[in-house]
Amino acid sequence: MFNIRIGNGYDIHRLIPYKDLILGNVHIPFDMGFLAHSDGDVLIHAIIDSLLGAANLSDIGTLFPDTDPQYKSIDSRILLEKTISLVREKKFEIINIDSTIIAEQPKLKPYIPEIKKKLATILNIEEEQISLKAKTKEKLDAVGELKAIEVFSVCLLSKIKNG
């Protein structure tokens, strides 16, 4: 039986005018937001997929399909809370999460401490267990042209002893 598991996650959403931009359950002031079935929080979605992958629990699209009306405009925090509950039912705990947000605009560095604090609270882990970086695409591809934001995430889970 493996005691340590790694999972990776990825998400991308198109940016459109007059929508809220939410990353890590934090509202970021910007003139565009995500076109999505839920609130479009690509950071939380990538983290969810990394957790599900590590725990061998499928993927976000299978568990929370965008064809299901109950998830229309849902706060991604709720999806993350459901995911972490499933991960803990399988007797895993989070060792760490490492995510990279790729966005040409807005500049995200000032929001990273608040996002980490919010994620740590939702996941019931220490802020030190979360690494969060913001990068640009140097004006290349859809992300660089302000048409989308994408996130890559990895997590490490450990089987709870006596679990």
Buried (B, 14 or more C-beta within 10 A) or exposed (E): EEEEBEBBBEBBBBBEEEBBBBBBBBEBEBEBBBEBBBBBBBBBBBBBBBBBBBBEBEEBEEBBEEEEEEBEEBBBBBBBEEBBEBBBEBBBBBBBBBBBBBBBBBEBEEBBEBBBBBBBEBBEBEBEBBBBEBBBBEEEEBBBEBBBBBBBBBBBBBBEEEE
